[in-house]
Amino acid sequence: MTTELLDRALVEEATKKSGLVWVRGAGVPAARALWHAWHDGAACLVGDGPGEQPLPGLTDGGSAEVTVRSKDKGGRLVTWAATVSELPPGSAEWAAAVSELKGKRLNAPDGEAMTDRWSRECRVLRLTPTGTTAPLPDGPLAAPPPPTPATTRQPAPAALPRLLARRRNRK
């Protein structure tokens, strides 16, 4: 019981403090960085409209995997499972979520009119934690670079470090 409470507290605090979460919808191979607002026990997102973030694989009633990073170090803190629900425009839940999201939206092209645009052209989603968290991986998760035909034709000239150092000294 205490492990569940600690996991729930970790998910809530980490997600509240992070301005960016990595979300992978069902059937999508890679996670996508999305801005969000934490409201009433869930992460709320707005997107899929002109000028807003895309929300691939996030469907009403579906599932998602949310990874939260540390705000100061940038490393992974917790990965949690979520159920996705789409909030209908004009509902009380939608209005409450949009009031939180409006304060987090940076550089909106239409200022205060963005909530009207969101109701017409965008989707507001609520990612509710299911209570399960994924264990942290043992090894690195860095992907190898993709193969490329680009190569260096020849080694750098031996005098290049001296030329660059001389240029820095003149400034």
C-alpha positions as CSV (number, residue, x, y, z in Angstrom):
1,M,0.0,0.0,0.0
2,T,2.7,2.5,0.9
3,T,4.6,1.7,-2.4
4,E,1.5,2.7,-4.3
5,L,1.1,5.9,-2.4
6,L,4.8,6.8,-2.9
7,D,4.5,6.0,-6.6
8,R,1.5,8.2,-6.9
9,A,3.2,11.0,-5.1
10,L,6.3,10.7,-7.3
11,V,4.2,10.8,-10.5
12,E,2.3,13.8,-9.3
13,E,5.2,15.9,-8.0
14,A,7.5,15.0,-10.9
15,T,4.9,15.8,-13.5
16,K,3.8,19.0,-11.9
17,K,7.3,20.4,-11.8
18,S,8.3,19.3,-15.2
19,G,7.2,21.6,-18.0
20,L,7.8,18.9,-20.6
21,V,6.9,15.2,-20.7
22,W,7.7,12.5,-23.2
23,V,4.5,10.7,-24.3
24,R,4.2,7.6,-26.4
25,G,0.7,6.7,-27.6
26,A,-0.5,3.3,-28.5
27,G,1.0,2.0,-31.8
28,V,3.6,4.8,-32.0
29,P,7.2,3.6,-32.0
30,A,8.8,6.7,-30.4
31,A,7.8,9.0,-27.6
32,R,7.2,12.7,-28.4
33,A,8.1,15.7,-26.2
34,L,4.9,17.6,-25.2
35,W,4.2,20.5,-22.9
36,H,1.4,20.0,-20.5
37,A,-0.3,21.2,-17.3
38,W,-1.1,19.1,-14.3
39,H,-4.7,19.5,-13.2
40,D,-6.9,17.6,-10.8
41,G,-4.7,14.4,-10.8
42,A,-3.9,14.2,-14.5
43,A,-1.7,15.7,-17.1
44,C,-3.7,17.8,-19.6
45,L,-2.5,18.4,-23.2
46,V,-3.8,20.5,-26.0
47,G,-2.9,19.9,-29.7
48,D,-3.7,18.6,-33.1
49,G,-4.7,22.0,-34.4
50,P,-3.0,24.7,-36.5
51,G,0.0,26.1,-34.6
52,E,-0.3,23.5,-31.8
53,Q,1.7,20.4,-30.9
54,P,0.7,17.1,-32.7
55,L,-0.7,14.3,-30.5
56,P,0.0,11.1,-32.5
57,G,-1.4,7.9,-31.2
58,L,-3.4,9.5,-28.4
59,T,-7.0,8.5,-28.9
60,D,-10.0,8.8,-26.5
61,G,-10.2,5.7,-24.4
62,G,-6.7,4.6,-25.4
63,S,-3.5,4.3,-23.4
64,A,-0.2,6.1,-23.3
65,E,3.2,5.9,-21.6
66,V,4.4,9.1,-20.0
67,T,8.1,9.7,-19.1
68,V,8.9,12.5,-16.8
69,R,12.4,14.1,-16.7
70,S,14.1,15.9,-13.9
71,K,13.8,19.7,-14.3
72,D,17.3,20.4,-13.0
73,K,19.3,17.4,-14.3
74,G,17.2,16.4,-17.3
75,G,17.4,12.7,-16.5
76,R,14.5,10.3,-16.4
77,L,12.6,10.3,-13.0
78,V,9.6,8.1,-13.6
79,T,7.7,6.5,-16.4
80,W,4.0,5.9,-15.8
81,A,1.1,4.4,-17.7
82,A,-2.0,6.6,-18.5
83,T,-5.5,6.3,-19.9
84,V,-6.3,9.0,-22.4
85,S,-9.7,10.8,-22.4
86,E,-10.7,13.6,-24.7
87,L,-12.5,16.5,-22.9
88,P,-15.5,17.8,-24.9
89,P,-15.3,21.5,-25.6
90,G,-17.6,23.6,-23.5
91,S,-17.8,21.1,-20.6
92,A,-16.8,22.1,-17.1
93,E,-13.9,19.7,-17.2
94,W,-12.7,21.3,-20.4
95,A,-13.0,24.8,-19.1
96,A,-11.0,23.9,-15.9
97,A,-8.3,22.1,-17.9
98,V,-8.0,25.0,-20.5
99,S,-7.7,27.6,-17.7
100,E,-4.6,25.7,-16.5
101,L,-3.2,25.2,-20.0
102,K,-3.7,28.8,-21.0
103,G,-1.2,29.9,-18.3
104,K,1.4,27.4,-19.6
105,R,1.1,28.2,-23.3
106,L,4.0,30.3,-24.5
107,N,4.0,32.6,-27.5
108,A,0.4,32.0,-28.5
109,P,-0.2,33.7,-31.9
110,D,-3.7,34.9,-30.9
111,G,-3.3,35.8,-27.2
112,E,-6.5,35.6,-25.2
113,A,-8.5,34.3,-28.1
114,M,-6.6,31.0,-28.1
115,T,-9.2,29.3,-26.0
116,D,-11.8,29.9,-28.6
117,R,-9.5,28.5,-31.3
118,W,-8.8,25.5,-29.1
119,S,-12.5,24.8,-28.8
120,R,-13.0,25.0,-32.6
121,E,-9.8,23.4,-34.0
122,C,-7.9,21.5,-31.3
123,R,-8.3,18.6,-28.9
124,V,-7.8,18.8,-25.2
125,L,-6.7,15.5,-23.7
126,R,-6.4,14.3,-20.1
127,L,-3.8,11.6,-19.3
128,T,-4.8,10.0,-16.0
129,P,-2.3,7.8,-14.3
130,T,-3.3,4.2,-14.0
131,G,-1.1,3.6,-10.9
132,T,1.6,1.6,-12.6
133,T,5.1,2.8,-13.0
134,A,7.8,1.2,-15.1
135,P,11.1,0.3,-13.5
136,L,14.1,2.4,-14.5
137,P,16.3,0.7,-17.1
138,D,19.6,-0.9,-16.0
139,G,21.7,0.2,-19.0
140,P,21.9,3.1,-21.3
141,L,19.0,3.7,-23.8
142,A,21.0,5.7,-26.3
143,A,20.3,4.6,-29.8
144,P,23.2,4.0,-32.2
145,P,23.5,6.6,-34.9
146,P,21.9,5.6,-38.1
147,P,24.2,4.5,-40.9
148,T,25.2,7.2,-43.3
149,P,27.3,7.4,-46.5
150,A,28.8,10.7,-45.2
151,T,32.4,10.4,-44.3
152,T,35.4,12.6,-43.8
153,R,37.5,12.6,-46.9
154,Q,40.8,13.1,-45.3
155,P,42.3,13.8,-41.8
156,A,42.3,17.4,-40.6
157,P,45.5,19.3,-41.4
158,A,48.2,19.2,-38.7
159,A,48.4,23.0,-38.6
160,L,44.7,23.5,-38.1
161,P,44.8,23.6,-34.2
162,R,47.5,26.4,-34.3
163,L,45.6,28.4,-36.9
164,L,42.4,28.3,-34.8
165,A,44.3,29.2,-31.6
166,R,46.0,32.2,-33.3
167,R,42.5,33.4,-34.5
168,R,41.2,33.2,-30.9
169,N,44.2,35.1,-29.6
170,R,43.6,38.0,-32.0
171,K,40.0,38.6,-30.8
